[in-house]
Amino acid sequence: MPLCGHDTLKTRRTLTVGGKDYDYFSLSAAAEAGLGDVSSLPYSMKVLLENLLRYEDGRTVSVDDVKAAAEWLKTRRSDREIAYRPARVLMQDFTGVPAVVDLAAMRDAVVAMGGDAKKINPLSPVDLVIDHSVMIDFFGTPDALQKNMDIEFERNGERYAFLRWGQKAFDNFRVVPPGAGICHQVNLEHLARVVWTGDESGRTIAYPDTLVGTDSHTTMVNGLGVLGWGVGGIEAEAAMLGQPISMLIPEVIGFKLTGKMAEGITATDLVLTVVQMLRKKGVVGKFVEFYGPGLDNLPLADRATIGNMGPEYGATCGIFPVDAETLRYMRTTGRTDEQIALTEAYAKAQGMWRDASTPDPVFTDTLELDMGTVEPSLAGPKRPQDRIALSGVPASFEQTFAADGKGAATDRKVEVKGEGYTLSDGDVVIAAITSCTNTSNPSVLMAAGLVAKKAVEKGLSRKPWVKTSLAPGSQVVQDYLEKAGLQTYLDQVGFNIAGFGCTTCIGNSGPLDEPIANAIDGNDMLVSAVLSGNRNFEGRISPHVKANYLASPPLVVAYALAGSVKVDLFNDPIGTGKDGQPVYLKDIWPTSQEVADAVEQNINSAMFRNRYDNVFAGPQMWQNIAVTGGETYAWDDSSTYVKNPPYFVNMDKNPKGFSDFTGMRPLAILADSVTTDHISPAGSIKAASPGGKYLMENGVDQKDFNSYGARRGNHEVMMRGTFANIRIRNEMAPGTEGGVTKHQPTGDVMPIYDAAMKYAETGTPLVVVAGKEYGTGSSRDWAAKGTNLLGVKAVIVESFERIHRSNLVGMGVLPLQFKDGMDRKTLKLDGTETFDITGIADGIKPRQDVDVTIHRADGSSETIQVLCRIDTLDEVEYYRHGGILQYVLRNLAS
């Protein structure tokens, strides 16, 4: 991909740093060239403006696009569509494997169309970090880490061999092997540069480090001043193949931080407060930018923790400007002096530098938080935005589960067979220090270690029914916890390191001990998990656990000691010490100074350089994997992990274009806040499910099923698991829970996959109807891919979450939105209807109205108008071609 366009405005300048010259596209030169003063633009808007200046070519980016970005200061919002080109792409293996599968399939398709396989190659740098496949099968022992890694390689051999092929076959594509950490933390600590460089015609160009990632928590790197956000694998593939990302110039909400956190308050408490405030504000599809004097009191790891949870507050990004703290963090994490000097010089030259004298930028809207008012907090038991004060957790549990639909009380006790203890409602069966949110943050991890130390010294231990695990996001965490002498205390309360990767937070919590699982299932016990993650949606963490609370790492340790969320940690004893006296949380909670001293004395840049110098080589198990295949992949028909997908089979050189739909049947009618976890296959594969039956028919034992995430490279498994979440409720089949529907016109209740295949036999197009916030959560491309493969041609909802709407378009599924207060309830839809969508056969314009005629079982019908959420001209083209990959493939082949 070329680094720059025509430079019509003549803004290219030279910056000399350390005796080396860098060309850059100057915002101040653009202002002098007629754009006017842009110094008060938000930091994030300056990054977008520079991107437009650099790629302005009169075609994909026009001078008018550049002017629209500058004129944002007048309106503070815009309907202007722009073509944005990030510098690079970040992937994790769950989303990365299907992306590489698609690239491999595209190579086959290009060859079949008479083209050159080498045309299919990443044009932007791509880093894939294998971090989502480790599961907590073993815990609480010194060898848990090695045992979990051994079983990870055993389970994922086919996938890893495929990724090793991709590492060799594709240019501009790097793989960070298993065991290095979580992609967002590896990105924050090593991959991100803040200022990126590239060579063009013998000149070095400097420009902001920007990216898109196939994980919604890509936003973690926003804490470093790097603009990035999560996209579906579909969009990411297009970006790495040189396609710009079409987006509307965003609204930017300023979040002013003042003051500093009180004694004993953690970054987790702060971020849960921020999430709650921003969800209440309503920032879906908007940029959030943090500013104000409070930034002087906010370490970079805390900024990254706030940036990380952008998806939880619904924003596209949650970014911080570059300042002295950015440079301090770069120095600590082992970046070169040259890179640090370039970052400072570039940020100052572009007006992207923040210090105490910097005037506040102009924002679309603002809100403010005095960090001194933040109190100890958790979030849950079902959503990350539902913050609860620590003292309110027992009441929250009681209120949520006092009647769980079956009139069950929440004070039952059952004997755990053969274990010598009882299990009660509210007991914590999983306590996990996990996920990118907090395991990037030394202060909360040191705090967890100090809580463990003080607890051991008091004579406390974890309760026997609690499954404990520590899965750091970086190997550096192990180094500093050991140097501080704290890992030994964490080990003594069960928090041995069990893996380096994203574990419990994505449902890789592994099995509970069988007696505990049997006690829960046999009595429908209402047990809980406490985790230091960012996601706690229903059915995500463990199929046995209905209440899931997000908490800081030190609170995770405290709950493992207390053993129940019905213990009020704020006021009640956690346990009894070896002296027979009650021990309270305040007795084992470290002071802010103790935490600061532990961080200051035990972390240095040599640790980071040592861990990252050879990060792409991987462990010996990775290096021993044999690679087969050359420019095209040698597909193995017997593989149940990696299959050639059907998207490009018999694809014509020219697109078929647009068409109306008639006689559509609803596959599902769903309520509000249906997440991509509900839609996309995630978590464990049940033997009785269509996915489980497929695997058994193909000779896979149940113990080897692995997770849906690990099998994302096999469309046969994934389409069977789409809409199959154990907690999804389809209003077409009242009284049911799980992925079932009522087939029409027979009225038979059956799995959604089985019904979809019956409809496919009769050539019946399908539609999904839902409520507000459809597709919230992770950027799961399979939520759109599976929808497409089940034969769903359109989705009609009250509102969409940003990434999922875009992914539906990218897979050729029509996203439609109810208007004028109309919804599935006002229309009294029950699933017996058929739908016609008309008025699109002659073409689609962005955000046009579309007619939907509803034919009812009693013979009546009515026509309503809905809004077509194909938002941009580029998206019209993607849809016309049947999807973004088909669009890219045809362009490359021609």
PyMOL commands that set and color helices and strands:
alter all, ss='L'
color gray80, all
select helices_A, chain A and resi 27-35+43-55+63-75+93-112+117-119+144-155+157-169+183-191+216-224+233-240+267-281+293-297+300-308+310-313+324-332+337-349+371-373+390-401+436-439+442-458+475-483+487-492+504-506+514-523+553-562+585-588+592-602+605-612+620-623+646-648+676-679+690-697+702-704+709-711+715-721+752-761+782-789+802-810+873-880+884-893
alter helices_A, ss='H'
color red, helices_A
select strands_A, chain A and resi 12-17+20-25+81-84+88-92+126-129+173-176+195-200+203-208+210-213+227-230+245-248+252-258+287-291+317-319+365-370+377-379+387-389+413-416+421-424+428-433+467-470+528-531+547-550+575-576+582-583+661-669+740-742+749-751+766-769+792-797+814-817+834-838+849-855+861-868
alter strands_A, ss='S'
color yellow, strands_A
deselect
rebuild
show_as cartoon
